[in-house]
Amino acid sequence: MIHAAFQITIALILAGLTHCGKILVFPHDGSHWVNMNILIKELHNKGHHVTVIRPADSWYIKEHSDHYDCITVDFAVGGNEAFFNIFVSRQLQIRREGSSFWTRLSLDMELKDRFSEMHRNICEMVIHIIEDEKLINSIKNARYDLMLTDPANGGGVVLAHYLTLPLVFNVRWTIHGEAHFTIAPSPLSYVPFPLSMLTDQMTFFQRVYNMLFYHVRLFLYKRIVGPYYSALCSRYFSPDVSYFELFQAADIWLMRVDFVFEFPRPLMPNVVYMGCFQCKPSQALPDDLKDFVESSGEHGVVIVSLGTLVGELPSDIADEMAAGLSKLPQKVIWRYSGKRPTTLGNNTKLVDWLPQNDLLGHPKTKVFVSHGGTNGLLEAIYHGMPIVGLPLVFDQHDNLSRMKYKGVAQVLDIATINEEVFLQAIQEVLDNPSYSINMQRLSSLIKDKPVHPLDNAIFWIEFVMRHKGASHLRTESYKMPWYIYYSVDVVAFLILVALGSVFVIFAIIRYVCCRPCMKTRVKQD
């Protein structure tokens, strides 16, 4: 009894010594919020007070929660679920019809315009926050210790700089593309630019393509977002403040990837990897799914999920997929909210939602049919589940190309899929043990860590709060002009010195060699 009381006393003392901070969160909506919400829950469990800023038209971020407070800004950002559903449907339609280059370009330009509009709205939302005197004073008076944001939009970055708060990123993508290319040296000779679908072993022409692809993409990113964020910085700071430098000045970058997934590349000391931080051992399934899975016998189960952006496929594609699935001896759980396919087999169960992590970790699950979202792929790696990939948009093609390169996935074009091709791909992954063996190897690698990625992420967030930043880990190289960063001035100076030395030596030799001739000529005269 005395021992128990002593333990409780020590625990209370330690709890009192723990710094419970106040964290302001400026998230990115959509699937990015799923990751951010996991971090917020864990911060709440550690005793920290979290406040989330959301626009009035947010489609993922709930206004009321038991693990965070909310500041709802009376402003519409746009870029909601309906737009992305329509975009994905149109993308599929264009790919299926084999439409012209100009049609595809038109769709890309439309997407560019919508993203441009979204970033303009985010900047206007930041203006609305700062110039609402009552709102901005309440934020200042709350005395937050830190800003946690997803730099896929720049609102949190600018607001953190305005409030002079230490800045932590929950990141894979920034407004300029993949995060590593913003913060770390990225030699294009062996670091493939994401979306290029290249590996770290490139031929000469692949390296040419990688370089061109990188510079074209960077140009487009800057054209889309640059004018809005530059104007925002000029408005509240000074024309000399580069919006992109504000990104590069973040204290800690919590990267949502792992080198089981990434190719090896140079790092920076303020980059912390927390890939698979959302992964965890599977829990018990709901009763209806549990009974269905257990009824699969020795053949097991195939899981099909194409993410949140695709609730419904064109009917003929859905029918082809359903027909292929119906011929499997396995039971199938398919996350699908569209019209019931006419060819759906008795072995297939359609659900509006499924506990993906728990199903992937179930011993009866054999294959995961996925669109290639990063979260789903990392969960598949964690549970050692081989993949049949059906990429749709954005980074999904590149993600799945990495899985194919590592020998853990078959990748198909969903726009041209038919029953036979789909069935063959699933059977190939089921019957060829190399896919499962390779994925089990990746699983053992991603699990073999001294600290769980979520605990590591929380440690570094608390580290920044304790020390009011982490400037000692951040290089200032981003402030250098490009010609200094790449030592162009040093190389030019050394070349001039070398040329000058050669000239002087040549002049001396010429003088020494020509002097006897001059003396002889004088004597003759």
C-alpha positions as CSV (number, residue, x, y, z in Angstrom):
1,M,0.0,0.0,0.0
2,I,2.8,2.4,1.0
3,H,4.7,1.4,-2.2
4,A,1.7,2.1,-4.4
5,A,1.2,5.5,-2.7
6,F,4.9,6.3,-3.3
7,Q,4.5,5.4,-7.0
8,I,1.5,7.6,-7.4
9,T,3.3,10.5,-5.7
10,I,6.3,10.2,-8.0
11,A,4.0,10.0,-11.0
12,L,2.2,13.2,-9.9
13,I,5.5,15.0,-9.4
14,L,6.7,14.0,-12.8
15,A,3.5,15.0,-14.4
16,G,3.8,18.4,-12.7
17,L,7.3,18.8,-14.2
18,T,6.1,18.0,-17.7
19,H,5.6,21.1,-19.8
20,C,2.1,21.1,-21.2
21,G,2.3,23.5,-24.1
22,K,-0.2,25.4,-26.2
23,I,-0.1,24.5,-29.8
24,L,-1.7,26.3,-32.7
25,V,-2.4,24.1,-35.8
26,F,-3.0,25.4,-39.3
27,P,-3.8,22.2,-41.2
28,H,-4.3,21.3,-44.8
29,D,-7.8,19.9,-45.5
30,G,-8.7,16.6,-47.2
31,S,-6.7,13.4,-46.6
32,H,-3.8,15.4,-45.2
33,W,-6.0,16.1,-42.2
34,V,-6.2,12.3,-41.4
35,N,-2.4,12.4,-40.6
36,M,-2.6,15.7,-38.7
37,N,-5.5,14.5,-36.6
38,I,-3.4,11.5,-35.4
39,L,-0.6,13.9,-34.2
40,I,-3.2,16.2,-32.5
41,K,-4.8,13.3,-30.6
42,E,-1.4,12.1,-29.3
43,L,-0.5,15.7,-28.3
44,H,-3.8,15.9,-26.5
45,N,-3.1,12.6,-24.7
46,K,0.2,14.0,-23.6
47,G,-1.6,16.9,-21.9
48,H,-1.0,19.6,-24.5
49,H,-3.7,22.1,-25.4
50,V,-4.3,22.2,-29.2
51,T,-6.2,24.8,-31.1
52,V,-7.0,24.2,-34.8
53,I,-7.7,26.9,-37.3
54,R,-10.2,25.9,-40.0
55,P,-12.2,27.7,-42.8
56,A,-16.0,27.7,-42.6
57,D,-16.2,25.3,-45.6
58,S,-13.8,22.7,-44.3
59,W,-14.8,19.2,-45.5
60,Y,-12.7,17.0,-43.2
61,I,-11.9,19.1,-40.2
62,K,-14.8,19.0,-37.7
63,E,-15.6,22.1,-35.7
64,H,-16.2,20.2,-32.5
65,S,-13.8,17.7,-31.0
66,D,-12.9,16.2,-27.7
67,H,-9.2,16.5,-28.4
68,Y,-8.8,20.0,-29.8
69,D,-10.4,23.5,-29.7
70,C,-11.4,25.1,-32.9
71,I,-11.1,28.6,-34.4
72,T,-13.5,28.6,-37.4
73,V,-12.7,31.5,-39.7
74,D,-15.8,32.9,-41.5
75,F,-14.2,32.3,-44.9
76,A,-14.5,29.8,-47.8
77,V,-11.3,28.3,-49.2
78,G,-12.8,26.0,-51.8
79,G,-11.1,22.9,-53.3
80,N,-13.7,20.6,-51.7
81,E,-14.6,17.0,-52.1
82,A,-17.0,17.6,-55.0
83,F,-14.3,19.2,-57.1
84,F,-11.8,16.4,-56.6
85,N,-14.5,13.7,-57.3
86,I,-15.3,15.4,-60.6
87,F,-11.7,15.9,-61.4
88,V,-10.9,12.2,-60.9
89,S,-13.9,11.2,-62.9
90,R,-12.8,13.4,-65.8
91,Q,-9.2,12.2,-65.6
92,L,-10.5,8.6,-65.9
93,Q,-12.7,9.5,-68.8
94,I,-9.9,11.2,-70.7
95,R,-7.5,8.3,-70.1
96,R,-10.1,5.8,-71.3
97,E,-11.0,7.7,-74.4
98,G,-7.3,8.1,-75.4
99,S,-8.1,11.8,-75.8
100,S,-5.7,14.2,-77.4
101,F,-2.7,15.8,-75.8
102,W,-4.6,19.1,-75.8
103,T,-7.5,17.6,-73.9
104,R,-5.2,16.3,-71.2
105,L,-3.4,19.6,-71.1
106,S,-6.7,21.4,-70.8
107,L,-7.6,19.3,-67.7
108,D,-4.2,19.9,-66.2
109,M,-4.6,23.7,-66.7
110,E,-8.0,23.5,-65.1
111,L,-6.4,21.7,-62.1
112,K,-3.7,24.3,-62.0
113,D,-6.3,27.1,-62.0
114,R,-8.2,25.5,-59.1
115,F,-5.1,25.0,-57.0
116,S,-4.1,28.6,-57.8
117,E,-7.5,29.7,-56.7
118,M,-7.2,27.6,-53.5
119,H,-3.9,29.2,-52.6
120,R,-5.2,32.7,-53.3
121,N,-8.1,32.0,-51.0
122,I,-5.8,30.7,-48.3
123,C,-3.8,33.9,-48.5
124,E,-7.0,35.9,-48.3
125,M,-8.0,33.8,-45.3
126,V,-4.7,34.8,-43.6
127,I,-5.4,38.4,-44.3
128,H,-8.9,38.0,-42.8
129,I,-7.4,36.5,-39.6
130,I,-4.7,39.2,-39.2
131,E,-6.9,42.1,-40.0
132,D,-9.7,40.9,-37.7
133,E,-8.4,42.8,-34.7
134,K,-10.5,40.8,-32.2
135,L,-9.5,37.5,-33.6
136,I,-5.8,38.2,-34.0
137,N,-5.6,39.7,-30.5
138,S,-7.3,36.6,-29.0
139,I,-4.7,34.4,-30.8
140,K,-1.8,36.6,-29.5
141,N,-3.2,36.7,-26.0
142,A,-3.4,32.9,-25.9
143,R,0.4,32.8,-26.0
144,Y,0.9,29.7,-28.0
145,D,4.2,27.9,-27.8
146,L,4.4,26.6,-31.3
147,M,2.8,26.5,-34.7
148,L,2.2,23.0,-36.2
149,T,1.2,23.1,-39.9
150,D,1.2,21.2,-43.2
151,P,3.1,23.2,-45.7
152,A,1.0,21.9,-48.6
153,N,-0.4,25.3,-48.1
154,G,1.5,28.4,-46.8
155,G,-1.1,29.9,-44.5
156,G,0.4,28.5,-41.4
157,V,3.9,29.4,-42.4
158,V,3.0,33.1,-42.9
159,L,0.9,33.2,-39.8
160,A,3.6,31.6,-37.6
161,H,6.1,34.2,-38.9
162,Y,3.7,37.0,-38.2
163,L,3.1,35.7,-34.6
164,T,6.9,34.9,-34.2
165,L,6.1,31.3,-33.2
166,P,8.5,28.4,-33.6
167,L,7.4,26.3,-36.6
168,V,7.1,22.5,-37.0
169,F,6.0,20.9,-40.3
170,N,3.9,17.7,-40.7
171,V,5.0,17.2,-44.2
172,R,5.6,15.3,-47.4
173,W,4.5,18.0,-49.9
174,T,5.0,21.8,-49.8
175,I,3.6,24.4,-52.1
176,H,6.7,23.8,-54.3
177,G,6.4,20.0,-54.5
178,E,8.1,17.3,-52.5
179,A,9.6,18.5,-49.3
180,H,13.1,17.1,-49.5
181,F,13.7,19.3,-52.6
182,T,12.9,22.4,-50.4
183,I,15.1,21.7,-47.5
184,A,17.9,19.2,-48.4
185,P,20.5,19.0,-51.2
186,S,19.0,16.9,-54.0
187,P,21.5,15.9,-56.7
188,L,19.3,15.1,-59.7
189,S,21.9,12.6,-60.9
190,Y,20.6,10.0,-58.4
191,V,17.6,11.6,-56.6
192,P,14.5,11.1,-58.7
193,F,12.0,14.0,-58.6
194,P,8.7,12.6,-57.3
195,L,6.0,12.1,-60.0
196,S,8.8,11.3,-62.6
197,M,8.4,7.6,-61.8
198,L,12.2,7.1,-61.9
199,T,14.4,5.3,-59.5
200,D,17.8,6.2,-58.0
201,Q,19.6,4.3,-60.8
202,M,19.0,6.4,-64.0
203,T,20.4,6.1,-67.5
204,F,21.8,9.2,-69.2
205,F,18.5,10.1,-70.9
206,Q,16.6,9.4,-67.6
207,R,18.8,11.9,-65.9
208,V,18.1,14.4,-68.7
209,Y,14.4,13.8,-68.2
210,N,14.7,14.1,-64.4
211,M,16.4,17.5,-64.7
212,L,14.0,18.9,-67.2
213,F,11.0,17.5,-65.3
214,Y,12.2,19.1,-62.0
215,H,12.8,22.5,-63.5
216,V,9.5,22.6,-65.4
217,R,7.6,21.5,-62.3
218,L,9.4,24.0,-60.1
219,F,8.6,26.8,-62.7
220,L,4.9,25.8,-62.7
221,Y,4.7,25.6,-58.9
222,K,6.2,29.1,-58.6
223,R,3.8,30.4,-61.2
224,I,0.8,28.9,-59.3
225,V,1.6,30.1,-55.8
226,G,4.3,32.6,-56.0
227,P,2.3,35.8,-56.7
228,Y,-0.1,35.3,-53.8
229,Y,2.4,34.4,-51.1
230,S,4.9,37.1,-52.3
231,A,2.1,39.7,-52.1
232,L,1.1,38.4,-48.6
233,C,4.7,38.7,-47.4
234,S,5.1,42.2,-48.8
235,R,1.9,43.3,-47.1
236,Y,2.9,42.2,-43.6
237,F,6.7,42.0,-43.6
238,S,8.8,43.7,-46.3
239,P,9.5,43.2,-50.0
240,D,12.9,41.7,-49.0
241,V,11.2,38.8,-47.2
242,S,11.0,35.8,-49.5
243,Y,7.9,33.6,-48.8
244,F,9.9,30.5,-49.8
245,E,12.6,31.4,-47.2
246,L,9.9,31.3,-44.5
247,F,9.3,27.7,-45.4
248,Q,13.0,26.8,-45.4
249,A,13.3,28.5,-42.0
250,A,11.0,26.0,-40.2
251,D,12.5,24.5,-37.1
252,I,11.6,20.8,-37.6
253,W,10.3,18.9,-40.6
254,L,8.4,15.8,-39.6
255,M,8.5,13.8,-42.8
256,R,5.7,11.3,-43.4
257,V,7.9,8.8,-45.2
258,D,10.4,6.2,-44.5
259,F,13.5,5.0,-46.4
260,V,11.8,1.7,-46.8
261,F,9.6,3.7,-49.2
262,E,12.0,6.5,-50.2
263,F,15.2,6.2,-52.2
264,P,18.5,7.0,-50.3
265,R,19.3,10.7,-50.5
266,P,21.1,13.5,-48.6
267,L,19.5,14.7,-45.3
268,M,19.4,17.7,-43.0
269,P,19.7,17.6,-39.2
270,N,16.2,19.2,-38.7
271,V,14.5,16.5,-40.8
272,V,12.8,13.9,-38.6
273,Y,11.3,10.8,-40.2
274,M,8.0,9.6,-38.9
275,G,6.9,7.4,-41.8
276,C,4.2,4.8,-40.7
277,F,3.5,6.8,-37.6
278,Q,-0.2,6.0,-38.1
279,C,0.5,2.3,-38.4
280,K,-0.3,0.0,-35.5
281,P,-1.1,-3.6,-34.7
282,S,-4.5,-4.6,-35.9
283,Q,-7.5,-4.6,-33.6
284,A,-10.6,-6.8,-33.5
285,L,-12.9,-6.3,-36.5
286,P,-16.6,-5.3,-36.2
287,D,-18.8,-8.3,-35.9
288,D,-20.2,-8.2,-39.5
289,L,-16.7,-8.0,-41.0
290,K,-15.3,-10.5,-38.5
291,D,-17.9,-13.1,-39.5
292,F,-17.3,-12.5,-43.2
293,V,-13.5,-12.7,-42.9
294,E,-13.7,-15.9,-40.8
295,S,-16.0,-17.5,-43.3
296,S,-13.3,-17.3,-46.0
297,G,-11.6,-20.5,-44.8
298,E,-8.1,-21.3,-46.1
299,H,-8.4,-19.0,-49.1
300,G,-8.5,-15.8,-47.1
301,V,-9.6,-12.3,-48.1
302,V,-8.8,-9.7,-50.7
303,I,-9.2,-6.0,-49.6
304,V,-10.1,-3.4,-52.3
305,S,-10.0,0.3,-51.4
306,L,-9.4,3.2,-53.9
307,G,-9.3,6.0,-51.4
308,T,-11.7,8.8,-50.4
309,L,-11.7,10.6,-53.7
310,V,-13.4,7.8,-55.6
311,G,-16.8,6.9,-54.3
312,E,-18.0,5.6,-57.6
313,L,-16.3,4.3,-60.8
314,P,-17.7,4.3,-64.3
315,S,-20.2,1.4,-64.4
316,D,-18.3,-0.6,-67.1
317,I,-15.0,-0.4,-65.1
318,A,-16.8,-1.4,-61.9
319,D,-18.4,-4.3,-63.7
320,E,-15.1,-5.5,-65.1
321,M,-13.5,-5.3,-61.7
322,A,-16.4,-7.1,-60.0
323,A,-16.4,-9.8,-62.6
324,G,-12.7,-10.4,-62.0
325,L,-13.2,-10.5,-58.3
326,S,-16.1,-12.9,-58.5
327,K,-13.8,-15.6,-60.0
328,L,-11.5,-15.6,-57.0
329,P,-11.8,-18.3,-54.4
330,Q,-11.1,-15.6,-51.8
331,K,-13.7,-13.5,-50.1
332,V,-13.5,-9.8,-51.1
333,I,-14.2,-6.7,-49.1
334,W,-14.6,-3.7,-51.4
335,R,-14.9,-0.1,-50.1
336,Y,-17.3,1.2,-52.7
337,S,-20.3,3.5,-52.4
338,G,-21.4,3.7,-56.0
339,K,-24.1,1.9,-57.9
340,R,-23.9,-1.9,-57.2
341,P,-22.0,-3.5,-60.1
342,T,-24.2,-5.9,-62.2
343,T,-21.4,-8.6,-62.2
344,L,-20.9,-8.6,-58.4
345,G,-20.1,-12.1,-57.1
346,N,-21.4,-13.7,-54.0
347,N,-17.9,-13.7,-52.6
348,T,-17.8,-9.8,-52.6
349,K,-19.0,-7.5,-49.8
350,L,-19.5,-3.8,-50.6
351,V,-19.0,-1.4,-47.7
352,D,-19.0,2.4,-47.4
353,W,-16.2,2.3,-44.9
354,L,-13.7,-0.3,-43.7
355,P,-11.1,-0.4,-40.9
356,Q,-8.2,-0.6,-43.3
357,N,-5.4,-1.0,-40.8
358,D,-7.2,-3.8,-38.9
359,L,-8.0,-5.7,-42.1
360,L,-4.5,-5.4,-43.5
361,G,-3.2,-6.8,-40.3
362,H,-5.6,-9.7,-40.2
363,P,-4.0,-13.1,-40.8
364,K,-6.6,-14.1,-43.4
365,T,-5.9,-11.0,-45.7
366,K,-3.9,-12.0,-48.7
367,V,-3.8,-9.0,-51.1
368,F,-4.5,-5.3,-51.0
369,V,-5.9,-3.7,-54.1
370,S,-5.0,0.0,-53.7
371,H,-5.0,3.3,-55.5
372,G,-1.5,4.0,-54.1
373,G,-2.1,6.7,-51.5
374,T,1.0,7.1,-49.2
375,N,-1.0,6.2,-46.0
376,G,-2.4,3.0,-47.4
377,L,1.0,1.9,-48.9
378,L,2.8,2.4,-45.6
379,E,0.1,0.5,-43.7
380,A,0.5,-2.3,-46.3
381,I,4.3,-2.3,-45.8
382,Y,3.8,-2.4,-42.0
383,H,1.6,-5.4,-42.2
384,G,3.6,-7.1,-45.0
385,M,0.7,-7.1,-47.4
386,P,1.5,-7.3,-51.2
387,I,-0.3,-5.0,-53.5
388,V,-2.2,-4.7,-56.8
389,G,-2.1,-1.1,-57.7
390,L,-4.7,1.0,-59.6
391,P,-3.3,4.5,-59.6
392,L,-5.7,7.3,-60.3
393,V,-4.2,10.8,-59.9
394,F,-1.5,13.0,-58.2
395,D,1.4,11.1,-56.7
396,Q,-0.2,7.7,-56.8
397,H,1.5,6.5,-60.0
398,D,4.9,7.4,-58.7
399,N,4.2,5.8,-55.3
400,L,3.1,2.5,-56.9
401,S,6.0,2.6,-59.4
402,R,8.3,2.5,-56.3
403,M,6.4,-0.5,-54.9
404,K,6.7,-2.3,-58.3
405,Y,10.4,-1.6,-58.4
406,K,10.8,-3.2,-54.9
407,G,9.0,-6.3,-56.1
408,V,5.9,-6.0,-53.9
409,A,3.2,-4.9,-56.4
410,Q,1.6,-5.4,-59.7
411,V,0.4,-2.1,-61.2
412,L,-2.4,-1.8,-63.7
413,D,-4.0,1.1,-65.7
414,I,-7.5,1.3,-64.3
415,A,-8.7,3.2,-67.4
416,T,-8.1,0.2,-69.7
417,I,-8.7,-2.6,-67.1
418,N,-10.8,-5.6,-68.0
419,E,-11.9,-8.7,-66.1
420,E,-9.1,-11.0,-67.4
421,V,-6.2,-8.5,-66.8
422,F,-7.4,-7.7,-63.3
423,L,-7.9,-11.3,-62.3
424,Q,-4.5,-12.3,-63.7
425,A,-2.8,-9.5,-61.7
426,I,-4.4,-10.6,-58.4
427,Q,-3.6,-14.2,-59.1
428,E,0.0,-13.4,-59.9
429,V,0.4,-11.7,-56.5
430,L,-1.4,-14.5,-54.7
431,D,0.4,-17.3,-56.4
432,N,3.9,-15.9,-56.7
433,P,5.5,-16.0,-53.2
434,S,8.2,-13.4,-54.1
435,Y,5.7,-10.6,-53.6
436,S,4.8,-11.7,-50.1
437,I,8.5,-12.4,-49.2
438,N,9.7,-9.1,-50.5
439,M,6.9,-7.3,-48.6
440,Q,7.6,-9.2,-45.4
441,R,11.2,-8.0,-45.7
442,L,10.1,-4.4,-46.0
443,S,7.8,-4.9,-43.1
444,S,10.6,-6.1,-40.8
445,L,12.7,-3.1,-41.8
446,I,10.0,-0.5,-41.2
447,K,9.2,-2.0,-37.8
448,D,12.8,-2.3,-36.6
449,K,13.2,1.1,-34.9
450,P,14.4,2.1,-31.5
451,V,11.5,4.5,-31.0
452,H,8.0,4.4,-32.5
453,P,7.7,7.1,-35.2
454,L,4.7,8.7,-33.5
455,D,6.7,8.9,-30.2
456,N,9.6,10.4,-32.1
457,A,7.4,13.0,-33.7
458,I,5.9,14.0,-30.3
459,F,9.4,14.2,-28.8
460,W,10.6,16.7,-31.4
461,I,7.4,18.8,-31.2
462,E,8.0,19.0,-27.4
463,F,11.7,19.7,-28.0
464,V,10.9,22.8,-30.0
465,M,8.5,24.0,-27.3
466,R,11.0,23.4,-24.5
467,H,13.8,25.3,-26.4
468,K,11.7,27.9,-28.2
469,G,12.9,26.6,-31.5
470,A,15.6,24.4,-33.0
471,S,17.8,27.0,-34.9
472,H,21.0,25.0,-34.1
473,L,19.7,22.2,-36.4
474,R,18.8,24.6,-39.3
475,T,21.2,25.6,-42.0
476,E,21.1,29.2,-43.2
477,S,22.2,28.1,-46.7
478,Y,18.8,29.0,-48.1
479,K,19.7,32.7,-47.6
480,M,22.7,32.4,-50.0
481,P,22.4,33.5,-53.6
482,W,22.6,30.6,-56.0
483,Y,26.0,31.5,-57.3
484,I,27.4,31.4,-53.7
485,Y,25.5,28.2,-52.8
486,Y,27.0,26.4,-55.8
487,S,30.4,28.1,-55.3
488,V,30.2,29.6,-58.8
489,D,32.1,32.7,-57.6
490,V,34.8,30.5,-56.0
491,V,35.2,28.5,-59.2
492,A,35.3,31.6,-61.3
493,F,37.9,33.1,-59.0
494,L,40.1,30.0,-59.1
495,I,39.8,29.9,-62.9
496,L,40.9,33.5,-63.1
497,V,43.8,32.8,-60.8
498,A,44.8,29.8,-62.8
499,L,44.6,31.7,-66.1
500,G,46.5,34.6,-64.6
501,S,49.2,32.3,-63.3
502,V,49.5,30.7,-66.8
503,F,49.7,34.1,-68.4
504,V,52.5,35.2,-66.0
505,I,54.4,32.0,-66.5
506,F,54.0,32.3,-70.2
507,A,55.2,35.9,-70.1
508,I,58.3,35.0,-68.0
509,I,59.2,32.1,-70.3
510,R,58.7,34.3,-73.4
511,Y,60.9,37.0,-71.8
512,V,63.6,34.6,-70.9
513,C,63.6,32.9,-74.3
514,C,63.4,36.1,-76.3
515,R,66.2,37.9,-74.3
516,P,69.2,36.1,-76.0
517,C,67.7,36.8,-79.4
518,M,67.4,40.4,-78.6
519,K,71.0,40.6,-77.4
520,T,72.3,38.9,-80.5
521,R,70.3,41.3,-82.7
522,V,71.7,44.3,-80.8
523,K,75.3,43.0,-81.3
524,Q,74.7,42.6,-85.0
525,D,73.4,46.1,-85.3
